[in-house]
Amino acid sequence: MLRYVLLVVATVMVASVSARAEPPAATMYVNPQCGCCQGHAKHLRAHGFKVTVKETHDMSSIRRQHGVPDKLEGCHIMLVDGYVVEGHVPATSINKLLAERPNIKGIALPGMPDGSPGMTGRKSEPFTIYEISDGEPKVFAVE
């Protein structure tokens, strides 16, 4: 019986490691006139994400569909593994989201902060990444 239990545990562990070996697939919706979005996609690819970029002029509708409040809007919107990621969120925060799997809609870095992944300029202060959920936004991470 102990051998059977160990075999089941080992099988589950191997399956979970193989599932994580696949790069996270993400779909990024961008305005065709925006140049910084491709820079953020490049940042994410360099951190192991498989990013598909889709150009659209209907960003507002996509944001509404995924529950992104106006005050958390960033430059573009991305869907990854059941979550929405709004704006130039660093890969480390997205990885934290995917590892912890909180019961929220997603995360956002509002605006287009200088020095954030894909943006020019220098980072002048820590980035505050917020949870997207029902109710008032809460801080998810500070980088």
Secondary structure as UniProt FT lines:
FT   HELIX           2..21
FT   STRAND          25..30
FT   TURN            32..33
FT   HELIX           36..46
FT   TURN            47..48
FT   STRAND          50..55
FT   HELIX           59..65
FT   TURN            66..67
FT   HELIX           70..72
FT   STRAND          77..80
FT   TURN            81..82
FT   STRAND          83..86
FT   HELIX           91..100
FT   STRAND          106..108
FT   TURN            114..115
FT   TURN            117..118
FT   STRAND          128..132
FT   STRAND          139..142
//
